[in-house]
């Protein structure tokens, strides 16, 4: 056992040979490195699998009661200052190691096929391996400085991966946006680390927590300054985990390859902020103001993310806002002090969201094979529909992931989300109401996504789609005969019930009268080496190397939630597996208490949350499922909202909700008109001051010196007697002035 812990320091370094070898190979032997590129994928999976086995052994030891292990070695010592590096193995670390490695392996296997036609295949796996190494180093760090180093490496890798297709302007802008937004959090985190070092004199977690607690107990600290430092640390977590108001980078990060989206949103970058809050939980919990702030940010984020996902057409952006909302649930749980519930939902959400993102990648991969689909259209759910008969395995896995995220038993997220909802009622009825309402929104927008993608008919191949292009958009839906008119040329569109199409949102300026051939741009030219790529009139199921990770993640989605309910007996004490796993690092479970799972209480509490989820699914079915298309003929809303002022008011409400969601709550617009415009204005003002004032003074001095020199040179005549006369004249004047001031002083 001791040897296993002592060797844990090598975990972050195991994936590093891959990026080093690929980098050197691309620099010295580019042709050969690209020719053997499949080898890089094999070794990337192999090395991460070794880490996974190592992590599983450490986790089993933690569950069986092994103590927390920390090993440090001094890097620099100078007088009273000492900076140590080391590794810390505790339940939180083992949980994160399992998540990173299992999800990472599935993403790497998936990427081998997904990126097979990309010229940057080798570079992609170099970035991925370095990303995994950085994240592994972050979660095993034993002090704040070490965390900050790997924190920056994770940010750098995310910049490279989000902007992997840097020749695309959208991808280039997205990686810059993510980088700049996270700089705000990183700078705040650095200031918080320095402030806490000033208070405690240490960067080590154990020393740090003990000293901080003693200072708090003895009132030997400035409460305002300590709260400020803790708040600065939390701002770093806000940016990395895409919490309000620093969430704006997350949807744009979808410009990167889909495997990157799965990795970032499931187990790495966004999980880093959650990890930091969980790691610093012993500090935050003794500062009530910080806990309240964490809970407030969490509740705002979960509601905002759910509302912004309602009207998105891009399947990956919808999942991105879903991630934002679910991370809000986790942050809310941490702010309420529900440490176990937060980590539980982090685990279940990671596998479910990885399944959904990889499923969306399989959908995108299939849609790009259809003649007439360009990459920018393959993610548009409005151009999908009816994929069930073409991609049945992807459809089944995506449905299970959707049901899990909706909180439908017995899938993974049901157990963890229900626990957070139950704890929220004890914390604040207002927060609990918002959290339950958001659970209903989650079920609605997730099933909207599923129905738009898989139900009905494939829109691009429908005759009615051509009619829509030539005749403009129309709607026969439950909103009325023409549907509500939406500002900015957005229309709520429903095809005729005769064809059983779902309700979809489309932009009018994308559906004009130019004909299908003008709208459909051809596929990207495929090189001769990939000439055997499938190109067909209809989508097709992905290859086995892409389906295998989906099936594995389905197993996790089905059964991982049971770690929070299955009993683990230790003598007379009863735990569930997760509680037993987390005991060494948290103090809310006591050895003399009975922590058995109360099924009766759980089922009573679950009835309400599951009912909300089913209600959200029912509304989605009414609005988007072809099976309920007969409701459109009845003009369901018209039965309750008649014409005249009531109908106008109703249309305005629908328009406002849609535009709020589709335009991202206008938050990006607000930032552009305030922060960005303000910074640009300040930069222009600074430039003007530097150009006109600073340079003006400098240039003015130069011009004056020039004229003085020009006028002075004519005084000189070459006669020594004249020079001596002027010299003595000025000396006499100087002496007279000095004597005069000396006389007055006497």
Protein Blocks (a to p, Z undefined) as FASTA:
>chain_A
ZZmmmmmmmmmmmmmmmmmmmmmmmmmmmmlmmmmmmmmmmmmmmmmmmmmmmmmmmmmm
mmnopacddddddfbdchjbccdddddddfklmmmmmmmmmmmmmmmmmmmmmmmmpckl
mmmmmmmmmmmmmmmmmmmpcbfklmmmmmmmmmmmmmmmmmmmmmbmklmmmmmmmmmm
mmmmmmmmmmmmmmmmmmnopabfklmmmmmmmmmmnopacfklmmmmmmmmmmmmmmmn
opafklmmmmmmmmpcfklmmmmmmmmmmmmmmmmmmmmmmmmmmmmklmmmmmmmmmmm
mmmmmmmmmmpcblklmmmmmmmmmmmmmmmmmmnopamlmmmmmmmmmmmmmmmmmmmm
mmmmmmmmpghiafklmmmmklgghilmmmmmlmmmmmmmmmmmnopafbfklmmmmmmm
mmmmmmomklmmmmmmmmmmmmmmmmmmmmmmmgcjdfklpmklmmmmmnopadddfkbj
nopadehhiacddddfklopacddddfklmccebjklmmccdddddfklmmpccdfbdcd
ddfklmmmmmmmmmmmmmmmmmmmpccdehjbccdfklmmmmmmpckbcfkbccbdcfkl
mmmmmmmmmmmmmmmmmmmmmmmmmklmmmmmnommlmmmcghjllmmmmmmmmmmmmmm
mnooommmmmmmmmmmmmmmmmmmmmmmmmmmmmmmmmmmmmmmmmmmmmmmmmpgoiak
lmmmmmmmmmmmmmmmmmmmmmmmZZ
